[in-house]
């Protein structure tokens, strides 16, 4: 029974009578809500049945009016005794304050004891055939009350003799400090309060025996009247008001003074954490120095802990870094954090390059497993879209699919980051985070270093302060959800699928000459991936790259550009496979607005980063347009011309362009990280394309001088622009059926038969490419390109049908990048890559027992 959202005391809910004293530490429901309050507060204290309820609570979230003193900087300050306070008089007043408090404690303990009286007999009946309440109900209703009683009884027994034998040397500060350090009990009590009240009310209505026990057990307090009704504010429920008086009458040089100040601070912070539900504007807690601790940055990071990857939520405050994990909570309950560790910023340092020889090995999942997760996620996305479009769609099916997708995305998020971010505590403890992007690592490092420029002192948090700080993280956090698609609203942009063409023009604003280059990153499946890198412009303050890149987008929403100074100091290289030792000169990002980038024209933009400006242009081509095969009308040149026409004209078994590109990649690109994955400069690719089409005499010279990624890109472009796929339109449906066979022998027969059915130029070219890709994959430890990676890059290029076949398949969703067909295309090429060497002669010699009709 509530009035204007203000609830009564817990004991009153249970036993029907309000308390008429001010309990010091036993909080009622502290979730008072003054939102929308209107009318006379005095009238509001009356409930519908005419009894008194808790009074209106003022808007101050943490302090009583007496404690609202402000320093010159506007921050709250602790109360201090007035100048000239006489020790004798002050200590005598202190005794009076303590005596009054002790009287309140005595009443409080007696009432707690009375409240506990029915608990034992109720527990005794719980194990009988006719229980009054179940054990679970008893534990819920009487949750933590026994613990609270013990705390206050021990405190009362310890402080009582000191007041009875009072003199100037008596110290009680340590007792209050101990009491404040046990406030965690009250947090648990408050969290359970609502459930306890509801359980008590339901049990009273459902069980006449319990209702009778409740009515008979009246809490006997002093005579009640309007004048002596509880007038406690929220601060009154905790020792804020009391500490104000106690500190006022304690000399600064008395041993109790610093102890009482500390107890007051702990109590205020604890109360602040409880009051956050009343005043969501609260964004900070008080530090030991009396300053405000504010949240500067937070986010989900992967931590390497005891050799395994753990998803953590890191919180950077003005004076410390706190690492927490999300606790599992019941449905409908608020999310909570559990602190794993914290480091004061005064004690924090970063990994130095000299120390990196002793770095632990970072375990990573094989690349093909990462790619398989992406394929599964995209497949589930497609299923969800189909379920939503179906009129008879069951939300249960969508929920089931979303759960599956969340599991896959969370696993991908946990296993994809590889860039180490190490931090140290000067006391010897080290921690290792793994990030997916050098951009993020730079962001965290810069934020911490900026805070460290201030005059910071190391701090040690008590268990209660740590609990309060961790509890505040839920309200303070700026990143609310793990960055996975399943956590996004359906209305949110799904991102762009297709190809983003980016020209990096130039950069200005450098103060000294340096060797400069840029990298491009885009987000994909919840994390950022490096997609392209410009050449290094040597010894300049105004690099002019003018390089174009074609970047594949997989639901991307953001483009990042990082500008580096190249490090040529060999002693600093190869310290760690994933550690970039080049210095970041600047970084910035731009949102990929579909309406802006999807126009046919180039869109020019500038990113400003630490005084540096990088000029670039971009345009976007959707996947359905970029992957179209168009029938070729030309007979000259090699691009867009049937492979049989080219080989006949060249009088060769394999097109010259394929042989020369493969030879050059194997000569100097097989050790290149991300070969065939990293985009080459588009202008270089177009120059090579024109040279091969014109059959110029300078092709070999151009190839030897050209960036290897451009040569790899030229080979991919050749296969992409074939008027029909290398494995032909005619055989495409059979390849799709063959790869789906479950019987290994049947699959082997079918897949080999399909190869035999290819025209000779197609087959020989495919086998040459197959052996080349296998040799590239042998260098996976160096180039990071596995068989699965290569199948992902080349599968759709070699199998994707021409325009007429695509229209039959009705692939309309942009997010069908990893649709069932695309997954199957990757699997077909992977099957042949994983197969023992296939000889053209042996393949043609063998015969099969089943029909050769395809």
Buried (B, 14 or more C-beta within 10 A) or exposed (E): EEBBEBBBBBBBBBBBBBBBBBBBBBBBBBBBBBEEBEEEEEEBBEBEEEBBBBBBBBEBBBBBEEBEEEEEEEBBEBBBBEEEBEEEEBBEBBBEBBEEBBEBBBBBBEBBEBBBEBBEEBBEBBEEEEBBBEEEBBBBBBBBBEBBBEBBBBBBEBBBEBBEEBEEEBEBBBBBBBBBBBBBBBBEBBBBBEEBBEBBBEBBEEBEBBEEBBEEBEBEBEEBEEEEBBEBBBBBBBBBBBBBBBBBBBBEEBBBBEBBBBBBBBBBBBBBBBBBBBBEEBEBBBBBEEBBBBBBBBBBBBBBBEEEBBBBBBBBBBBBBBBBBBEEEEEEEEEBBEBBBBBBBBBBBBBEEEEBEEBEEBEBBEBBBBBBBBBBBBBBBBBBBEBEEEEEEEEEBBEBBBEBBBBBBBBBBBBBBBBBBBBBBEEEEEBBBBBBBBBBBBBBBBBBEEBEEEEBEBBEBBEBBBBBBBBBBBBBBEEEEBBBBBBBEEEEEBBBBBBBBBBBBBBBBBEEEBBBBBBBBBBBBBBBBBBBBBBBBEEEEEBEBEBBBBBBBBBBBEBBBBBBBBBEEEEBEEBBBBBBBBEBBBBBBBEBEBEBBBEEEBBEBEBEBEEBBBBBBBBBBBBBEBBEBEEBEEEEBBBBBBBEBBBEBBEBBBBBBBBBBBEBBEEEBBEBEBBBBBBBBBBBBBBBBEBBBEBEEEBEEBBEEBBBBBBBBBBBBBBBBBBBBBBBBBBBBBBBEBBEBEEEEEBBBBBBBBBBBBBEBBBBBBBBBBBBBBEBBEBBEEBBBBBBBBBBBBBBBBBBBBBEBBEEBEBEBBBBBBBBBBBBBBBBBBBBBEBEEBEBEEBEEEEEEEEEEB
